């Protein structure tokens, strides 16, 4: 595992702060929400929606990803293209910390994350 358990807890705290700021109001979260997952060295932020034909089926639509490069001690920033492929986020392809990644996503200068 590239990220230590201690670092994962710190990352989760930062992600929870980010979500508290960016999540939609509580009364519509059953229709649209955002969440995250951490696996290996990746952090993925997704939009969460029920299927329009089967509301019991929940879909996660990833839109932002950060990948930790342990050898260089930085994070690579990606966004999900219309082709459903991850592409480097060219304005800021590399950041030094998870806080920097969340700031880049929050600012969304090129409207790649939140449209």
Helices and strands as residue ranges (DSSP letters): H 5-22, G 26-28, E 33-39, E 42-50, E 58-69, E 74-80, E 86-88, G 90-92, E 94-95, H 98-107
